[in-house]
Amino acid sequence: MTPTAPAGLPSPYDRWFPGSLIDGTYGYDRDALLGVEPAAEPDGFADLWRSWHAAARDVAPAVVAGPAVRQGAHDVSVVTFTADGGLRLRAWVALPVGVEPRVGVVHSHGYGGRDAPSFERVPRDAAVVFPVARGLGTLNAGVGAPDTSARHVLHGLGSVETYTVGRSAVDLWHAASALLDVLARRDAALGSLPLYFVGTSFGGGIGALAVPWDDRFVGATLEVPTFGQHDLRLRMPCTGSGEAVRHHVAEHPEARAVLAFHDASVAATHLRVPTRVECAAWDVHVPPPGQFAVAAGVSRASSAGSGARLELAVHSAGHAEYPGMARELATAFAATRAHIGACVAAAAAPTSAG
């Protein structure tokens, strides 16, 4: 059903997005967003994800690297590696030039795929893998999953074991192994470099699902993460992949049980590392309550003494251009780089002290 124009949008969004058919605040002010809770955890959630991680770590990445091309402060090459189910996926690996890498970054992307590496959020001395999710462009279009978000987000939804969102999260562990394999070939000591995760939208959601179970990661940034709090998402019309899921579950209610095992807000309650979550106060693509539910999951993990620590930033809007966006993003980019440095230093502190 096509949404009708809301009676009135809150300020300043009435000026910024006057033609929007959806109120991207969904009626939530700042206090209400901060009060959103993670979804309920289904029985067996943690055991399932731990079993998937254990299986993934047993897979040799079998990396094949192409020629390197200088891009800014990094040498960039396309690599092919073995991922979940034996798929051979491609990614970009970027190695810093003239400096020893201090951290490895796994840098995922939104549902539009990725056309090229982007370095705004990573420090100069980071080695980076830019995985492209199965099925998505540019590098992996049509490999293992459909190449459009509306079809990709429904692929395999008939089973917890086959749902492509979970498979894409598992692929992140394989991408991490591929990066460390490339580094170990350069210097064996670099094969144990600490890892940090960066992901936006789709990438933020699958990152929240993947990072809690992998002790190679020392921190994460999740920008406007999706797949959080399906109880709310399924009630909220949007312009993103969630709309396809909403309609699908209305026709196939049994799929709701599969989604429960792929809820980023639930996974976030199991995080054990400092995590920066950037949420949007307005977003018609990924409804803000779902984003804030992921942040709430990190906060709950922190309260439980897991080692997680929430750093929350709130953007004026997400998945849209708006006044002041460049300034907010520049601040966010710098904050992620600083967060990476702090996480790496904190992870190294016990070794240094000993």
C-alpha positions in Angstrom: 0.0 0.0 0.0 1.4 3.4 -1.0 1.6 5.7 2.1 -0.3 9.0 2.1 1.4 12.2 2.9 1.6 12.9 6.7 -0.5 15.8 8.0 2.6 17.7 9.0 6.3 17.0 9.4 8.2 18.1 12.5 10.7 20.9 12.2 13.2 21.2 10.5 12.2 18.2 8.4 9.2 20.0 7.0 11.6 22.4 5.3 14.3 19.8 4.5 12.0 17.1 3.1 8.7 18.8 2.2 7.7 16.1 -0.3 8.2 13.1 1.9 5.3 10.7 2.1 6.7 9.3 5.4 7.5 11.1 8.6 11.1 9.9 9.0 10.9 10.4 12.8 8.0 7.9 13.0 6.7 10.0 15.8 9.7 9.5 18.0 11.5 12.4 19.7 15.0 12.1 21.2 13.8 10.8 24.5 11.6 8.2 22.9 14.4 7.0 20.7 16.7 6.6 23.7 14.0 4.5 25.3 13.7 1.9 22.6 14.8 -1.5 23.8 16.4 -4.4 21.9 14.2 -7.2 20.7 13.6 -10.3 22.8 16.3 -12.9 22.3 15.1 -16.3 21.0 16.3 -19.5 22.6 19.5 -20.7 21.1 20.5 -17.4 19.5 24.0 -17.2 21.0 24.7 -20.9 20.5 23.8 -20.7 16.8 26.0 -17.7 16.1 28.9 -19.2 18.0 28.6 -22.4 16.0 28.6 -20.5 12.8 31.7 -18.6 13.9 33.6 -21.7 14.9 32.8 -23.3 11.5 33.9 -20.2 9.7 37.3 -20.0 11.5 38.1 -23.5 10.2 37.9 -22.4 6.6 41.1 -21.5 4.9 40.7 -18.3 3.0 42.8 -19.4 0.0 43.4 -15.8 -1.1 44.4 -15.0 -4.6 45.5 -11.3 -5.0 45.6 -9.2 -8.1 48.1 -6.5 -8.9 48.3 -3.5 -6.6 47.4 0.1 -7.6 48.4 3.1 -5.5 45.4 5.0 -4.1 46.3 7.8 -1.7 48.3 6.4 1.2 47.5 2.7 0.4 48.3 0.1 -2.2 45.0 -1.4 -3.3 44.4 -4.8 -4.9 41.4 -7.0 -5.7 41.5 -10.3 -3.8 39.4 -13.4 -4.1 38.8 -15.6 -1.1 36.7 -18.5 0.1 33.6 -17.5 2.0 30.6 -19.2 3.5 29.4 -22.3 1.7 32.6 -22.3 -0.4 31.6 -19.2 -2.4 34.6 -17.4 -3.9 34.0 -13.7 -3.2 36.0 -10.7 -4.2 37.1 -7.7 -2.1 39.5 -4.9 -2.1 42.5 -5.1 0.2 44.4 -1.8 0.9 47.8 -1.9 2.6 49.4 1.3 3.9 52.4 2.6 2.1 55.7 3.4 3.9 54.4 2.5 7.4 53.8 -0.7 9.3 50.1 -1.4 9.7 48.9 -1.0 13.3 45.3 -2.3 12.9 43.3 -4.2 10.3 39.9 -2.8 9.4 37.0 -4.7 7.9 35.0 -2.0 6.2 31.5 -3.0 5.0 29.0 -1.0 2.9 25.3 -0.2 2.5 22.8 -2.0 0.4 23.9 -0.2 -2.8 27.1 -2.3 -2.8 30.4 -0.7 -3.2 32.1 0.8 -6.4 35.5 1.5 -4.8 37.3 1.7 -1.5 36.7 4.8 0.7 39.2 5.8 3.4 37.5 8.6 5.2 37.0 6.6 8.4 40.3 4.7 8.5 43.7 6.0 9.7 46.7 6.0 7.4 48.4 3.1 9.2 45.4 0.8 8.8 45.4 -2.3 6.6 41.8 -2.5 5.2 39.7 -5.1 3.6 36.6 -3.8 1.8 34.4 -6.8 1.4 31.5 -6.7 -1.0 28.5 -8.7 0.1 27.5 -11.8 -1.8 25.3 -10.9 -4.8 26.1 -7.2 -4.7 28.0 -4.9 -7.0 30.6 -4.0 -8.1 32.7 -7.1 -7.4 30.2 -9.8 -6.5 27.0 -9.0 -8.5 25.0 -12.2 -8.9 27.4 -14.4 -6.9 25.4 -16.4 -4.3 22.5 -14.0 -4.0 20.3 -11.6 -6.0 21.8 -8.2 -6.9 19.0 -5.9 -5.8 18.3 -5.0 -2.1 14.6 -5.9 -2.3 15.4 -9.4 -3.5 18.7 -9.8 -1.6 17.0 -9.1 1.8 14.4 -11.9 1.1 16.8 -14.5 -0.3 16.9 -17.7 1.8 14.4 -16.3 4.3 12.7 -19.7 4.4 15.3 -21.0 6.9 17.6 -19.7 9.6 20.5 -21.6 8.0 20.1 -20.1 4.5 18.9 -16.5 5.1 21.3 -14.3 3.1 21.5 -11.6 5.9 23.1 -14.2 8.2 25.2 -15.6 5.4 26.5 -12.1 4.6 27.4 -11.6 8.3 29.3 -14.9 8.3 31.1 -13.7 5.1 32.6 -10.9 7.2 34.5 -13.4 9.3 35.9 -14.9 6.1 36.9 -11.4 4.8 38.7 -10.8 8.1 40.6 -14.0 7.7 41.5 -13.1 4.1 42.9 -9.7 5.3 45.0 -11.4 8.0 46.2 -14.0 5.5 47.4 -11.3 3.2 49.2 -9.6 6.1 50.8 -12.8 7.3 52.3 -13.4 3.9 54.0 -10.0 4.2 55.1 -10.6 7.8 54.0 -13.5 10.0 53.6 -11.2 13.0 51.0 -9.2 11.2 48.7 -12.2 11.0 47.6 -11.5 14.5 46.9 -7.8 14.1 43.9 -6.5 16.0 40.8 -5.9 13.9 38.2 -3.2 13.9 34.9 -3.2 12.1 33.3 -0.3 10.2 29.9 -0.7 8.5 27.1 1.5 7.3 23.4 0.7 7.0 23.3 -2.9 5.7 27.0 -3.2 6.7 26.2 -1.8 10.1 23.5 -4.4 10.6 25.5 -7.4 9.5 28.5 -6.1 11.5 26.4 -6.0 14.7 25.5 -9.6 13.9 29.1 -10.7 13.3 31.4 -8.8 15.7 30.2 -10.2 19.1 31.4 -13.7 18.4 34.8 -12.9 17.0 37.5 -12.1 19.5 39.8 -10.8 16.7 37.8 -7.5 16.8 38.7 -4.8 19.4 36.1 -2.3 18.4 33.4 -1.3 15.9 31.6 1.6 14.3 28.0 0.9 13.2 26.6 3.8 11.1 22.7 3.9 10.8 22.6 0.1 11.3 19.7 -1.8 9.8 18.1 -5.2 10.9 17.5 -3.9 14.5 14.2 -4.6 16.4 12.1 -6.4 13.9 9.0 -6.0 16.1 9.1 -2.3 15.3 10.5 -2.5 11.8 7.7 -4.8 10.6 5.2 -2.1 11.7 6.9 0.8 10.0 6.6 1.6 6.2 10.0 2.7 4.7 11.8 3.2 1.4 14.5 0.7 2.2 14.9 -3.1 2.2 12.7 -3.3 5.3 9.7 -2.6 3.1 10.2 -5.8 1.2 10.6 -7.7 4.4 7.5 -6.1 5.9 5.3 -7.2 3.0 6.9 -10.7 2.8 6.2 -11.4 6.5 2.6 -10.2 6.1 2.1 -12.9 3.6 4.4 -15.5 5.2 4.2 -15.0 9.0 6.4 -18.0 9.6 9.4 -16.0 8.3 9.2 -13.9 11.5 10.9 -16.8 13.4 13.9 -16.6 11.0 14.2 -12.9 11.4 14.4 -13.3 15.2 17.8 -15.0 14.7 19.0 -12.1 12.5 18.1 -9.2 14.7 21.0 -6.7 15.1 19.7 -5.3 18.4 19.8 -8.8 19.9 23.3 -9.5 18.7 24.4 -6.1 20.0 23.6 -7.3 23.6 26.4 -9.8 23.2 29.1 -7.3 22.1 32.3 -7.3 24.2 34.2 -4.4 22.6 33.8 -0.6 22.6 31.3 0.2 19.9 30.4 3.5 18.3 26.8 3.6 17.0 25.7 6.5 14.7 22.0 6.8 14.6 19.7 9.1 12.6 16.9 11.1 14.2 15.1 11.1 10.8 15.4 8.3 8.3 12.7 7.0 5.9 15.1 4.3 4.6 16.0 2.6 7.9 13.5 3.7 10.6 15.4 5.3 13.5 13.8 3.2 16.3 15.5 0.2 14.8 18.9 2.0 14.8 18.5 3.1 18.4 17.6 -0.4 19.4 21.1 -1.5 18.3 22.6 1.2 20.4 20.4 0.1 23.3 21.8 -3.4 22.8 25.4 -2.1 23.1 24.4 -0.2 26.3 22.8 -3.4 27.8 26.0 -5.3 27.0 28.0 -2.6 28.7 25.8 -2.7 31.8 26.4 -6.5 32.0 30.1 -5.9 32.2 31.0 -7.6 28.9 33.6 -5.1 27.9 31.3 -3.3 25.5 31.1 0.4 25.8 28.7 2.6 23.8 29.7 5.7 22.1 26.5 7.2 20.6 26.3 9.9 18.0 23.1 11.2 16.5 22.9 12.5 13.0 20.1 14.9 12.0 19.0 12.5 9.2 20.1 9.3 7.5 20.1 8.1 3.9 19.3 11.6 2.7 21.1 14.9 1.9 20.3 17.7 4.3 21.8 21.1 5.5 24.8 20.5 7.7 25.4 16.9 6.5 28.9 17.5 5.3 29.9 18.9 8.7 28.2 16.1 10.6 29.9 13.4 8.4 33.3 15.1 8.7 32.9 15.0 12.5 31.8 11.4 12.4 34.7 10.3 10.1 37.2 11.9 12.6 35.4 10.3 15.5 35.7 6.8 14.0 39.4 7.3 13.3 39.9 8.4 16.9 37.8 5.4 18.2 40.0 3.0 16.2 43.1 4.5 17.8 41.6 4.3 21.3 40.4 0.7 20.8 43.8 -0.5 19.5 45.6 1.3 22.4 43.2 -0.2 25.0 43.6 -3.7 23.5 47.4 -3.4 23.7 47.5 -2.0 27.2 47.5 -5.3 29.2 50.3 -6.6 27.1 52.3 -3.4 27.5 51.7 -3.5 31.3 52.8 -7.1 31.6 
